Amino acid sequence: MPADTVPAKAAEILGSGDDVSAQDTVPFCLWSVATCPDSYEEALWRTVSGLGDQDTTCAIVGGILALHVGEKGIPVAWVKAREKLPT
């Protein structure tokens, strides 16, 4: 699927988690990661705009990209606004 596909259209074709199955969730998540591999923020905005099961798709995309971009690739404001992590 081309990177310039509108996220809602990509989600419609690839699935966005509405059917609560990996086959309906993972392809769209991988597309989101592939279209924004170096921008954690942009990838999550693209993912959430696909609608569907937004918390699951964003968790998958965020987890994959966090491994790639590291903590420095996550917007500082987002890190500051998160829940306190256990120590």
Biopython code that builds the backbone (N, CA, C, O; Angstrom):
import numpy as np
from Bio.PDB.StructureBuilder import StructureBuilder

atoms = [
    (1, "MET", "N", (0.848, -1.159, 0.000)),
    (1, "MET", "CA", (0.000, 0.000, 0.000)),
    (1, "MET", "C", (0.900, 1.230, 0.000)),
    (1, "MET", "O", (1.794, 1.327, 0.841)),
    (2, "PRO", "N", (0.696, 2.155, -0.901)),
    (2, "PRO", "CA", (1.549, 3.345, -0.974)),
    (2, "PRO", "C", (1.512, 4.178, 0.309)),
    (2, "PRO", "O", (0.485, 4.243, 0.985)),
    (3, "ALA", "N", (2.620, 4.804, 0.632)),
    (3, "ALA", "CA", (2.728, 5.619, 1.843)),
    (3, "ALA", "C", (1.801, 6.821, 1.816)),
    (3, "ALA", "O", (1.409, 7.318, 2.872)),
    (4, "ASP", "N", (1.439, 7.305, 0.618)),
    (4, "ASP", "CA", (0.572, 8.485, 0.546)),
    (4, "ASP", "C", (-0.915, 8.143, 0.604)),
    (4, "ASP", "O", (-1.760, 9.017, 0.407)),
    (5, "THR", "N", (-1.239, 6.885, 0.871)),
    (5, "THR", "CA", (-2.635, 6.489, 1.045)),
    (5, "THR", "C", (-3.172, 7.164, 2.301)),
    (5, "THR", "O", (-2.481, 7.218, 3.319)),
    (6, "VAL", "N", (-4.378, 7.673, 2.240)),
    (6, "VAL", "CA", (-5.018, 8.275, 3.411)),
    (6, "VAL", "C", (-5.180, 7.175, 4.466)),
    (6, "VAL", "O", (-5.667, 6.092, 4.141)),
    (7, "PRO", "N", (-4.785, 7.425, 5.720)),
    (7, "PRO", "CA", (-4.858, 6.380, 6.746)),
    (7, "PRO", "C", (-6.221, 5.711, 6.875)),
    (7, "PRO", "O", (-6.283, 4.497, 7.074)),
    (8, "ALA", "N", (-7.302, 6.455, 6.767)),
    (8, "ALA", "CA", (-8.632, 5.847, 6.865)),
    (8, "ALA", "C", (-8.863, 4.839, 5.741)),
    (8, "ALA", "O", (-9.488, 3.801, 5.955)),
    (9, "LYS", "N", (-8.361, 5.142, 4.550)),
    (9, "LYS", "CA", (-8.494, 4.217, 3.417)),
    (9, "LYS", "C", (-7.620, 2.987, 3.637)),
    (9, "LYS", "O", (-8.051, 1.865, 3.371)),
    (10, "ALA", "N", (-6.396, 3.189, 4.122)),
    (10, "ALA", "CA", (-5.514, 2.063, 4.416)),
    (10, "ALA", "C", (-6.150, 1.157, 5.470)),
    (10, "ALA", "O", (-6.105, -0.067, 5.347)),
    (11, "ALA", "N", (-6.737, 1.754, 6.498)),
    (11, "ALA", "CA", (-7.391, 0.974, 7.546)),
    (11, "ALA", "C", (-8.595, 0.212, 7.001)),
    (11, "ALA", "O", (-8.855, -0.923, 7.400)),
    (12, "GLU", "N", (-9.318, 0.841, 6.096)),
    (12, "GLU", "CA", (-10.479, 0.185, 5.480)),
    (12, "GLU", "C", (-10.040, -1.055, 4.705)),
    (12, "GLU", "O", (-10.707, -2.089, 4.752)),
    (13, "ILE", "N", (-8.932, -0.954, 4.001)),
    (13, "ILE", "CA", (-8.443, -2.063, 3.183)),
    (13, "ILE", "C", (-7.720, -3.112, 4.023)),
    (13, "ILE", "O", (-7.951, -4.311, 3.864)),
    (14, "LEU", "N", (-6.843, -2.653, 4.919)),
    (14, "LEU", "CA", (-6.001, -3.569, 5.687)),
    (14, "LEU", "C", (-6.658, -4.069, 6.969)),
    (14, "LEU", "O", (-6.263, -5.103, 7.508)),
    (15, "GLY", "N", (-7.646, -3.348, 7.451)),
    (15, "GLY", "CA", (-8.273, -3.671, 8.730)),
    (15, "GLY", "C", (-7.691, -2.788, 9.816)),
    (15, "GLY", "O", (-6.517, -2.422, 9.765)),
    (16, "SER", "N", (-8.509, -2.447, 10.796)),
    (16, "SER", "CA", (-8.035, -1.551, 11.849)),
    (16, "SER", "C", (-8.397, -2.034, 13.248)),
    (16, "SER", "O", (-8.487, -1.242, 14.187)),
    (17, "GLY", "N", (-8.601, -3.332, 13.374)),
    (17, "GLY", "CA", (-8.868, -3.898, 14.686)),
    (17, "GLY", "C", (-10.320, -4.045, 15.050)),
    (17, "GLY", "O", (-10.623, -4.570, 16.121)),
    (18, "ASP", "N", (-11.233, -3.607, 14.209)),
    (18, "ASP", "CA", (-12.657, -3.723, 14.530)),
    (18, "ASP", "C", (-13.115, -5.171, 14.674)),
    (18, "ASP", "O", (-14.049, -5.455, 15.423)),
    (19, "ASP", "N", (-12.464, -6.083, 13.963)),
    (19, "ASP", "CA", (-12.850, -7.495, 14.036)),
    (19, "ASP", "C", (-12.127, -8.239, 15.150)),
    (19, "ASP", "O", (-12.283, -9.452, 15.289)),
    (20, "VAL", "N", (-11.344, -7.529, 15.939)),
    (20, "VAL", "CA", (-10.639, -8.073, 17.101)),
    (20, "VAL", "C", (-9.869, -9.345, 16.745)),
    (20, "VAL", "O", (-10.016, -10.383, 17.390)),
    (21, "SER", "N", (-9.053, -9.236, 15.710)),
    (21, "SER", "CA", (-8.189, -10.355, 15.321)),
    (21, "SER", "C", (-6.878, -9.790, 14.803)),
    (21, "SER", "O", (-6.815, -8.648, 14.349)),
    (22, "ALA", "N", (-5.848, -10.593, 14.877)),
    (22, "ALA", "CA", (-4.533, -10.154, 14.394)),
    (22, "ALA", "C", (-4.586, -9.828, 12.905)),
    (22, "ALA", "O", (-3.965, -8.865, 12.455)),
    (23, "GLN", "N", (-5.322, -10.623, 12.148)),
    (23, "GLN", "CA", (-5.408, -10.401, 10.707)),
    (23, "GLN", "C", (-6.056, -9.076, 10.365)),
    (23, "GLN", "O", (-5.809, -8.519, 9.296)),
    (24, "ASP", "N", (-6.885, -8.567, 11.266)),
    (24, "ASP", "CA", (-7.588, -7.304, 11.038)),
    (24, "ASP", "C", (-6.887, -6.129, 11.719)),
    (24, "ASP", "O", (-7.374, -5.001, 11.658)),
    (25, "THR", "N", (-5.765, -6.379, 12.358)),
    (25, "THR", "CA", (-5.091, -5.327, 13.119)),
    (25, "THR", "C", (-3.647, -5.116, 12.681)),
    (25, "THR", "O", (-3.234, -3.987, 12.416)),
    (26, "VAL", "N", (-2.895, -6.176, 12.605)),
    (26, "VAL", "CA", (-1.452, -6.094, 12.368)),
    (26, "VAL", "C", (-1.086, -5.495, 11.006)),
    (26, "VAL", "O", (-0.164, -4.681, 10.954)),
    (27, "PRO", "N", (-1.750, -5.848, 9.909)),
    (27, "PRO", "CA", (-1.343, -5.253, 8.627)),
    (27, "PRO", "C", (-1.380, -3.722, 8.625)),
    (27, "PRO", "O", (-0.458, -3.086, 8.114)),
    (28, "PHE", "N", (-2.417, -3.135, 9.181)),
    (28, "PHE", "CA", (-2.503, -1.674, 9.248)),
    (28, "PHE", "C", (-1.402, -1.107, 10.138)),
    (28, "PHE", "O", (-0.817, -0.071, 9.819)),
    (29, "CYS", "N", (-1.120, -1.775, 11.241)),
    (29, "CYS", "CA", (-0.059, -1.312, 12.145)),
    (29, "CYS", "C", (1.293, -1.336, 11.446)),
    (29, "CYS", "O", (2.070, -0.388, 11.564)),
    (30, "LEU", "N", (1.576, -2.395, 10.729)),
    (30, "LEU", "CA", (2.848, -2.483, 10.013)),
    (30, "LEU", "C", (2.933, -1.427, 8.912)),
    (30, "LEU", "O", (4.005, -0.879, 8.656)),
    (31, "TRP", "N", (1.809, -1.143, 8.265)),
    (31, "TRP", "CA", (1.782, -0.076, 7.258)),
    (31, "TRP", "C", (2.096, 1.268, 7.919)),
    (31, "TRP", "O", (2.867, 2.060, 7.378)),
    (32, "SER", "N", (1.502, 1.526, 9.082)),
    (32, "SER", "CA", (1.757, 2.782, 9.790)),
    (32, "SER", "C", (3.234, 2.922, 10.140)),
    (32, "SER", "O", (3.816, 3.992, 9.960)),
    (33, "VAL", "N", (3.834, 1.863, 10.631)),
    (33, "VAL", "CA", (5.260, 1.884, 10.967)),
    (33, "VAL", "C", (6.097, 2.097, 9.704)),
    (33, "VAL", "O", (7.044, 2.884, 9.708)),
    (34, "ALA", "N", (5.752, 1.409, 8.648)),
    (34, "ALA", "CA", (6.534, 1.496, 7.407)),
    (34, "ALA", "C", (6.448, 2.875, 6.763)),
    (34, "ALA", "O", (7.391, 3.302, 6.098)),
    (35, "THR", "N", (5.343, 3.572, 6.949)),
    (35, "THR", "CA", (5.193, 4.877, 6.317)),
    (35, "THR", "C", (5.837, 6.004, 7.126)),
    (35, "THR", "O", (6.080, 7.084, 6.589)),
    (36, "CYS", "N", (6.113, 5.769, 8.390)),
    (36, "CYS", "CA", (6.745, 6.796, 9.257)),
    (36, "CYS", "C", (7.771, 6.142, 10.174)),
    (36, "CYS", "O", (7.653, 6.255, 11.394)),
    (37, "PRO", "N", (8.759, 5.472, 9.633)),
    (37, "PRO", "CA", (9.662, 4.695, 10.491)),
    (37, "PRO", "C", (10.536, 5.521, 11.423)),
    (37, "PRO", "O", (11.066, 4.984, 12.396)),
    (38, "ASP", "N", (10.698, 6.797, 11.156)),
    (38, "ASP", "CA", (11.579, 7.613, 11.985)),
    (38, "ASP", "C", (10.851, 8.702, 12.770)),
    (38, "ASP", "O", (11.482, 9.536, 13.418)),
    (39, "SER", "N", (9.515, 8.688, 12.708)),
    (39, "SER", "CA", (8.750, 9.698, 13.440)),
    (39, "SER", "C", (7.685, 9.021, 14.293)),
    (39, "SER", "O", (6.613, 8.652, 13.812)),
    (40, "TYR", "N", (8.008, 8.872, 15.554)),
    (40, "TYR", "CA", (7.082, 8.264, 16.511)),
    (40, "TYR", "C", (5.754, 9.014, 16.521)),
    (40, "TYR", "O", (4.684, 8.411, 16.440)),
    (41, "GLU", "N", (5.838, 10.332, 16.622)),
    (41, "GLU", "CA", (4.632, 11.154, 16.694)),
    (41, "GLU", "C", (3.782, 11.042, 15.426)),
    (41, "GLU", "O", (2.574, 10.818, 15.510)),
    (42, "GLU", "N", (4.390, 11.194, 14.276)),
    (42, "GLU", "CA", (3.640, 11.135, 13.017)),
    (42, "GLU", "C", (3.004, 9.764, 12.822)),
    (42, "GLU", "O", (1.864, 9.666, 12.367)),
    (43, "ALA", "N", (3.728, 8.716, 13.160)),
    (43, "ALA", "CA", (3.180, 7.365, 13.006)),
    (43, "ALA", "C", (1.953, 7.164, 13.888)),
    (43, "ALA", "O", (0.972, 6.553, 13.461)),
    (44, "LEU", "N", (2.004, 7.672, 15.107)),
    (44, "LEU", "CA", (0.840, 7.519, 15.981)),
    (44, "LEU", "C", (-0.340, 8.359, 15.521)),
    (44, "LEU", "O", (-1.485, 7.918, 15.617)),
    (45, "TRP", "N", (-0.075, 9.575, 15.017)),
    (45, "TRP", "CA", (-1.183, 10.385, 14.494)),
    (45, "TRP", "C", (-1.809, 9.719, 13.272)),
    (45, "TRP", "O", (-3.030, 9.734, 13.113)),
    (46, "ARG", "N", (-0.983, 9.139, 12.414)),
    (46, "ARG", "CA", (-1.517, 8.430, 11.239)),
    (46, "ARG", "C", (-2.336, 7.218, 11.678)),
    (46, "ARG", "O", (-3.396, 6.935, 11.119)),
    (47, "THR", "N", (-1.836, 6.518, 12.674)),
    (47, "THR", "CA", (-2.517, 5.318, 13.159)),
    (47, "THR", "C", (-3.868, 5.665, 13.775)),
    (47, "THR", "O", (-4.873, 5.025, 13.465)),
    (48, "VAL", "N", (-3.901, 6.658, 14.633)),
    (48, "VAL", "CA", (-5.157, 7.016, 15.288)),
    (48, "VAL", "C", (-6.180, 7.539, 14.282)),
    (48, "VAL", "O", (-7.383, 7.389, 14.493)),
    (49, "SER", "N", (-5.718, 8.148, 13.197)),
    (49, "SER", "CA", (-6.664, 8.658, 12.200)),
    (49, "SER", "C", (-7.253, 7.543, 11.336)),
    (49, "SER", "O", (-8.157, 7.788, 10.537)),
    (50, "GLY", "N", (-6.745, 6.324, 11.493)),
    (50, "GLY", "CA", (-7.352, 5.182, 10.810)),
    (50, "GLY", "C", (-8.606, 4.691, 11.503)),
    (50, "GLY", "O", (-9.320, 3.829, 10.988)),
    (51, "LEU", "N", (-8.870, 5.253, 12.688)),
    (51, "LEU", "CA", (-10.025, 4.881, 13.517)),
    (51, "LEU", "C", (-9.933, 3.407, 13.904)),
    (51, "LEU", "O", (-8.827, 2.901, 14.097)),
    (52, "GLY", "N", (-11.034, 2.720, 14.021)),
    (52, "GLY", "CA", (-10.987, 1.325, 14.455)),
    (52, "GLY", "C", (-10.610, 1.218, 15.926)),
    (52, "GLY", "O", (-10.984, 2.070, 16.732)),
    (53, "ASP", "N", (-9.875, 0.178, 16.269)),
    (53, "ASP", "CA", (-9.456, -0.080, 17.646)),
    (53, "ASP", "C", (-8.189, 0.727, 17.923)),
    (53, "ASP", "O", (-7.083, 0.186, 17.935)),
    (54, "GLN", "N", (-8.365, 2.014, 18.142)),
    (54, "GLN", "CA", (-7.245, 2.955, 18.214)),
    (54, "GLN", "C", (-6.264, 2.664, 19.346)),
    (54, "GLN", "O", (-5.057, 2.826, 19.163)),
    (55, "ASP", "N", (-6.749, 2.241, 20.502)),
    (55, "ASP", "CA", (-5.805, 1.997, 21.588)),
    (55, "ASP", "C", (-4.912, 0.806, 21.280)),
    (55, "ASP", "O", (-3.724, 0.825, 21.601)),
    (56, "THR", "N", (-5.462, -0.219, 20.667)),
    (56, "THR", "CA", (-4.661, -1.394, 20.321)),
    (56, "THR", "C", (-3.689, -1.093, 19.186)),
    (56, "THR", "O", (-2.509, -1.433, 19.271)),
    (57, "THR", "N", (-4.181, -0.455, 18.122)),
    (57, "THR", "CA", (-3.294, -0.172, 16.989)),
    (57, "THR", "C", (-2.175, 0.783, 17.395)),
    (57, "THR", "O", (-1.032, 0.608, 16.974)),
    (58, "CYS", "N", (-2.488, 1.783, 18.201)),
    (58, "CYS", "CA", (-1.440, 2.712, 18.638)),
    (58, "CYS", "C", (-0.464, 2.037, 19.592)),
    (58, "CYS", "O", (0.725, 2.355, 19.575)),
    (59, "ALA", "N", (-0.933, 1.121, 20.418)),
    (59, "ALA", "CA", (-0.024, 0.394, 21.310)),
    (59, "ALA", "C", (0.953, -0.456, 20.499)),
    (59, "ALA", "O", (2.138, -0.525, 20.826)),
    (60, "ILE", "N", (0.464, -1.096, 19.454)),
    (60, "ILE", "CA", (1.325, -1.919, 18.612)),
    (60, "ILE", "C", (2.341, -1.038, 17.884)),
    (60, "ILE", "O", (3.540, -1.313, 17.916)),
    (61, "VAL", "N", (1.868, 0.001, 17.239)),
    (61, "VAL", "CA", (2.753, 0.901, 16.495)),
    (61, "VAL", "C", (3.749, 1.574, 17.445)),
    (61, "VAL", "O", (4.942, 1.645, 17.150)),
    (62, "GLY", "N", (3.261, 2.060, 18.567)),
    (62, "GLY", "CA", (4.137, 2.710, 19.535)),
    (62, "GLY", "C", (5.208, 1.771, 20.067)),
    (62, "GLY", "O", (6.357, 2.176, 20.244)),
    (63, "GLY", "N", (4.843, 0.530, 20.321)),
    (63, "GLY", "CA", (5.816, -0.443, 20.813)),
    (63, "GLY", "C", (6.893, -0.749, 19.794)),
    (63, "GLY", "O", (8.075, -0.817, 20.128)),
    (64, "ILE", "N", (6.486, -0.930, 18.561)),
    (64, "ILE", "CA", (7.460, -1.222, 17.503)),
    (64, "ILE", "C", (8.392, -0.028, 17.305)),
    (64, "ILE", "O", (9.612, -0.186, 17.263)),
    (65, "LEU", "N", (7.815, 1.160, 17.184)),
    (65, "LEU", "CA", (8.644, 2.338, 16.913)),
    (65, "LEU", "C", (9.508, 2.748, 18.097)),
    (65, "LEU", "O", (10.600, 3.284, 17.903)),
    (66, "ALA", "N", (9.048, 2.511, 19.306)),
    (66, "ALA", "CA", (9.870, 2.844, 20.474)),
    (66, "ALA", "C", (11.173, 2.061, 20.435)),
    (66, "ALA", "O", (12.219, 2.575, 20.830)),
    (67, "LEU", "N", (11.118, 0.839, 19.968)),
    (67, "LEU", "CA", (12.343, 0.046, 19.832)),
    (67, "LEU", "C", (13.279, 0.633, 18.792)),
    (67, "LEU", "O", (14.499, 0.533, 18.921)),
    (68, "HIS", "N", (12.718, 1.239, 17.773)),
    (68, "HIS", "CA", (13.532, 1.806, 16.688)),
    (68, "HIS", "C", (14.075, 3.192, 17.026)),
    (68, "HIS", "O", (15.268, 3.448, 16.869)),
    (69, "VAL", "N", (13.203, 4.084, 17.490)),
    (69, "VAL", "CA", (13.625, 5.474, 17.714)),
    (69, "VAL", "C", (14.225, 5.706, 19.091)),
    (69, "VAL", "O", (14.906, 6.708, 19.306)),
    (70, "GLY", "N", (13.983, 4.796, 20.025)),
    (70, "GLY", "CA", (14.489, 4.966, 21.381)),
    (70, "GLY", "C", (13.763, 6.080, 22.117)),
    (70, "GLY", "O", (12.898, 6.752, 21.555)),
    (71, "GLU", "N", (14.123, 6.266, 23.373)),
    (71, "GLU", "CA", (13.456, 7.275, 24.192)),
    (71, "GLU", "C", (13.607, 8.676, 23.614)),
    (71, "GLU", "O", (12.701, 9.500, 23.742)),
    (72, "LYS", "N", (14.737, 8.954, 22.981)),
    (72, "LYS", "CA", (14.964, 10.287, 22.412)),
    (72, "LYS", "C", (14.047, 10.581, 21.231)),
    (72, "LYS", "O", (13.862, 11.743, 20.868)),
    (73, "GLY", "N", (13.472, 9.544, 20.628)),
    (73, "GLY", "CA", (12.574, 9.733, 19.498)),
    (73, "GLY", "C", (11.131, 9.977, 19.894)),
    (73, "GLY", "O", (10.289, 10.257, 19.041)),
    (74, "ILE", "N", (10.842, 9.875, 21.181)),
    (74, "ILE", "CA", (9.482, 10.104, 21.680)),
    (74, "ILE", "C", (9.388, 11.560, 22.131)),
    (74, "ILE", "O", (10.261, 12.030, 22.860)),
    (75, "PRO", "N", (8.349, 12.283, 21.713)),
    (75, "PRO", "CA", (8.239, 13.693, 22.086)),
    (75, "PRO", "C", (8.355, 13.892, 23.604)),
    (75, "PRO", "O", (7.709, 13.192, 24.384)),
    (76, "VAL", "N", (9.179, 14.847, 24.001)),
    (76, "VAL", "CA", (9.433, 15.123, 25.418)),
    (76, "VAL", "C", (8.130, 15.407, 26.167)),
    (76, "VAL", "O", (7.937, 14.921, 27.282)),
    (77, "ALA", "N", (7.247, 16.180, 25.568)),
    (77, "ALA", "CA", (5.973, 16.508, 26.218)),
    (77, "ALA", "C", (5.156, 15.244, 26.495)),
    (77, "ALA", "O", (4.459, 15.166, 27.507)),
    (78, "TRP", "N", (5.238, 14.265, 25.608)),
    (78, "TRP", "CA", (4.510, 13.015, 25.805)),
    (78, "TRP", "C", (5.108, 12.221, 26.954)),
    (78, "TRP", "O", (4.378, 11.635, 27.754)),
    (79, "VAL", "N", (6.426, 12.198, 27.040)),
    (79, "VAL", "CA", (7.092, 11.479, 28.128)),
    (79, "VAL", "C", (6.731, 12.127, 29.470)),
    (79, "VAL", "O", (6.461, 11.423, 30.443)),
    (80, "LYS", "N", (6.726, 13.445, 29.526)),
    (80, "LYS", "CA", (6.393, 14.157, 30.768)),
    (80, "LYS", "C", (4.937, 13.960, 31.178)),
    (80, "LYS", "O", (4.626, 13.981, 32.369)),
    (81, "ALA", "N", (4.036, 13.767, 30.207)),
    (81, "ALA", "CA", (2.615, 13.651, 30.494)),
    (81, "ALA", "C", (2.162, 12.217, 30.806)),
    (81, "ALA", "O", (1.010, 12.004, 31.182)),
    (82, "ARG", "N", (3.043, 11.255, 30.656)),
    (82, "ARG", "CA", (2.656, 9.864, 30.859)),
    (82, "ARG", "C", (2.452, 9.563, 32.340)),
    (82, "ARG", "O", (2.832, 10.340, 33.215)),
    (83, "GLU", "N", (1.837, 8.407, 32.590)),
    (83, "GLU", "CA", (1.696, 7.941, 33.967)),
    (83, "GLU", "C", (3.079, 7.604, 34.505)),
    (83, "GLU", "O", (3.967, 7.206, 33.751)),
    (84, "LYS", "N", (3.254, 7.764, 35.798)),
    (84, "LYS", "CA", (4.525, 7.431, 36.414)),
    (84, "LYS", "C", (4.751, 5.934, 36.285)),
    (84, "LYS", "O", (3.871, 5.130, 36.591)),
    (85, "LEU", "N", (5.944, 5.571, 35.828)),
    (85, "LEU", "CA", (6.290, 4.174, 35.683)),
    (85, "LEU", "C", (6.809, 3.634, 37.008)),
    (85, "LEU", "O", (7.493, 4.347, 37.742)),
    (86, "PRO", "N", (6.491, 2.378, 37.321)),
    (86, "PRO", "CA", (6.993, 1.809, 38.581)),
    (86, "PRO", "C", (8.521, 1.690, 38.535)),
    (86, "PRO", "O", (9.108, 1.460, 37.478)),
    (87, "THR", "N", (9.139, 1.848, 39.688)),
    (87, "THR", "CA", (10.605, 1.752, 39.736)),
    (87, "THR", "C", (11.058, 0.454, 40.362)),
    (87, "THR", "O", (12.260, 0.212, 40.479)),
]
sb = StructureBuilder()
sb.init_structure("model")
sb.init_model(0)
sb.init_chain("A")
sb.init_seg("    ")
for serial, (resi, resn, name, xyz) in enumerate(atoms, 1):
    if name == "N":
        sb.init_residue(resn, " ", resi, " ")
    sb.init_atom(name, np.array(xyz, "f"), 0.0, 1.0, " ", f" {name:<3s}", serial, name[0])
structure = sb.get_structure()
